[in-house]
Structures are given as C-alpha cells and as structure tokens.
Amino acid sequence: MPELSRIELALIHDALESAQAEFEQLMLDEEWFVSDVVDLQESALEIVRGHLGLTKEEADEDEQGILELD
C-alpha cells in the first residue's frame, strides 16, 4: 500500500476538520443528534494527527502551518 505524504495527510486533516465543523453547525441548526458520525470524525482526525505527530491542541494552534510542513 502506498504511503501518504505529509502534505496529503495535512489536506485530509483539514478536510476532516472542516467537515466536522460544518456537521456540528448543521446539527445545531437542525437540532439533529447523530453521535456516531461525530465520533467517527474525531477518531479519523486522531489517526491523521498521530501520523502527523500532532496533538489536537497543536493542530488547533497551527491550522495553516500544517500544510507548510513537508
């Protein structure tokens, strides 16, 4: 299986975080409760952060900087 580059992982990370934020807002606006999706998104983000060598706090502090790491 081919390995993903750090840039590819960063793009996946950003896409997951964006989708998570939009989904959370949609749940608030439409009063939906779908915990499985939120849990799956967070698990996927944890996996990607692990491969990037970041904690959630580091990723939150450096939203744009992740893409510059290669």
GROMACS elastic network, one bead per residue, 0.5 to 0.9 nm:
[ bonds ]
;  ai    aj funct       b0    kb
    4     7     6  0.80472   500
    4     8     6  0.59106   500
    4     9     6  0.63928   500
    5     8     6  0.51406   500
    5     9     6  0.62811   500
    5    10     6  0.85816   500
    5    70     6  0.77751   500
    6     9     6  0.50667   500
    6    10     6  0.60648   500
    6    11     6  0.86271   500
    6    51     6  0.82995   500
    6    52     6  0.67095   500
    6    66     6  0.86273   500
    6    67     6  0.81176   500
    6    69     6  0.70034   500
    6    70     6  0.56004   500
    7    11     6  0.62134   500
    7    12     6  0.86559   500
    7    66     6  0.79197   500
    7    67     6  0.58557   500
    7    68     6  0.77201   500
    7    69     6  0.70509   500
    7    70     6  0.61634   500
    8    11     6  0.51227   500
    8    12     6  0.62713   500
    8    13     6  0.85683   500
    8    67     6  0.87237   500
    9    12     6  0.50327   500
    9    13     6  0.60271   500
    9    14     6  0.85971   500
    9    48     6  0.64307   500
    9    49     6  0.84651   500
    9    51     6  0.77816   500
    9    52     6  0.71284   500
    9    67     6  0.89251   500
   10    14     6  0.61432   500
   10    15     6  0.85610   500
   10    48     6  0.79516   500
   10    49     6  0.85822   500
   10    52     6  0.75354   500
   10    66     6  0.59214   500
   10    67     6  0.56506   500
   10    68     6  0.89475   500
   10    69     6  0.84947   500
   11    14     6  0.51120   500
   11    15     6  0.61380   500
   11    16     6  0.85850   500
   11    66     6  0.86716   500
   11    67     6  0.71147   500
   12    15     6  0.50730   500
   12    16     6  0.61069   500
   12    17     6  0.85684   500
   12    45     6  0.86692   500
   12    48     6  0.77045   500
   13    16     6  0.52026   500
   13    17     6  0.61674   500
   13    18     6  0.85951   500
   13    44     6  0.85381   500
   13    45     6  0.62251   500
   13    48     6  0.62341   500
   13    49     6  0.73437   500
   13    66     6  0.89775   500
   14    17     6  0.51180   500
   14    18     6  0.60699   500
   14    19     6  0.85084   500
   14    63     6  0.79254   500
   14    64     6  0.89765   500
   14    66     6  0.88338   500
   14    67     6  0.88763   500
   15    18     6  0.51353   500
   15    19     6  0.60576   500
   15    20     6  0.84521   500
   16    19     6  0.51013   500
   16    20     6  0.59815   500
   16    21     6  0.86136   500
   16    41     6  0.67266   500
   16    42     6  0.85075   500
   16    44     6  0.77804   500
   16    45     6  0.66380   500
   17    20     6  0.50046   500
   17    21     6  0.62044   500
   17    22     6  0.86451   500
   17    41     6  0.81423   500
   17    42     6  0.86462   500
   17    45     6  0.74132   500
   18    21     6  0.51965   500
   18    22     6  0.62056   500
   18    23     6  0.84915   500
   19    22     6  0.51497   500
   19    23     6  0.59279   500
   19    24     6  0.84512   500
   19    41     6  0.84181   500
   20    23     6  0.51093   500
   20    24     6  0.60422   500
   20    25     6  0.85600   500
   20    37     6  0.89270   500
   20    38     6  0.70377   500
   20    41     6  0.65646   500
   20    42     6  0.80752   500
   21    24     6  0.51696   500
   21    25     6  0.62139   500
   21    26     6  0.86158   500
   22    25     6  0.51031   500
   22    26     6  0.61224   500
   22    27     6  0.86180   500
   23    27     6  0.61467   500
   23    28     6  0.86475   500
   23    37     6  0.89038   500
   23    38     6  0.81085   500
   24    27     6  0.50631   500
   24    28     6  0.63319   500
   24    29     6  0.86952   500
   24    38     6  0.78956   500
   25    28     6  0.50410   500
   25    29     6  0.60820   500
   25    30     6  0.84567   500
   26    29     6  0.50317   500
   26    30     6  0.58176   500
   26    31     6  0.77217   500
   26    32     6  0.75554   500
   27    30     6  0.53262   500
   27    31     6  0.51422   500
   27    33     6  0.63785   500
   27    34     6  0.78189   500
   28    31     6  0.50128   500
   28    32     6  0.68043   500
   28    33     6  0.86906   500
   29    32     6  0.79655   500
   34    37     6  0.60370   500
   34    38     6  0.69784   500
   35    38     6  0.52406   500
   35    39     6  0.60859   500
   35    40     6  0.85704   500
   36    39     6  0.51084   500
   36    40     6  0.60787   500
   36    41     6  0.85820   500
   37    40     6  0.50499   500
   37    41     6  0.60936   500
   37    42     6  0.85841   500
   38    41     6  0.51223   500
   38    42     6  0.61998   500
   38    43     6  0.85994   500
   39    42     6  0.51814   500
   39    43     6  0.61293   500
   39    44     6  0.86107   500
   40    43     6  0.50555   500
   40    44     6  0.61202   500
   40    45     6  0.85595   500
   41    44     6  0.51362   500
   41    45     6  0.61667   500
   41    46     6  0.86446   500
   42    45     6  0.50086   500
   42    46     6  0.61527   500
   42    47     6  0.87056   500
   43    46     6  0.50822   500
   43    47     6  0.63591   500
   43    48     6  0.87844   500
   44    47     6  0.51673   500
   44    48     6  0.63325   500
   44    49     6  0.85917   500
   45    48     6  0.51253   500
   45    49     6  0.59549   500
   45    50     6  0.84170   500
   45    56     6  0.85846   500
   46    49     6  0.50415   500
   46    50     6  0.60203   500
   46    51     6  0.86902   500
   46    54     6  0.88980   500
   46    55     6  0.80619   500
   46    56     6  0.76233   500
   47    50     6  0.50899   500
   47    51     6  0.64436   500
   47    52     6  0.87200   500
   48    51     6  0.51369   500
   48    52     6  0.62038   500
   48    53     6  0.85351   500
   48    54     6  0.86488   500
   49    53     6  0.59233   500
   49    55     6  0.63394   500
   49    56     6  0.72206   500
   49    59     6  0.76411   500
   50    54     6  0.60089   500
   50    55     6  0.73700   500
   51    54     6  0.77660   500
   52    55     6  0.88905   500
   52    66     6  0.85155   500
   54    57     6  0.79743   500
   54    58     6  0.58350   500
   54    59     6  0.61918   500
   55    58     6  0.51731   500
   55    59     6  0.62509   500
   55    60     6  0.86005   500
   56    59     6  0.51326   500
   56    60     6  0.61044   500
   56    61     6  0.86380   500
   57    60     6  0.50546   500
   57    61     6  0.61694   500
   57    62     6  0.86248   500
   58    61     6  0.51326   500
   58    62     6  0.61238   500
   58    63     6  0.85112   500
   59    62     6  0.51903   500
   59    63     6  0.58167   500
   59    64     6  0.89581   500
   59    65     6  0.86633   500
   59    66     6  0.74089   500
   60    63     6  0.56908   500
   61    64     6  0.88912   500
   61    65     6  0.88701   500
   62    65     6  0.50857   500
   62    66     6  0.64124   500
   63    66     6  0.62049   500
   63    67     6  0.82176   500
   64    67     6  0.60146   500
   64    68     6  0.73983   500
   65    68     6  0.51798   500
   65    69     6  0.67922   500
   66    69     6  0.54676   500
   66    70     6  0.86213   500
   67    70     6  0.76774   500
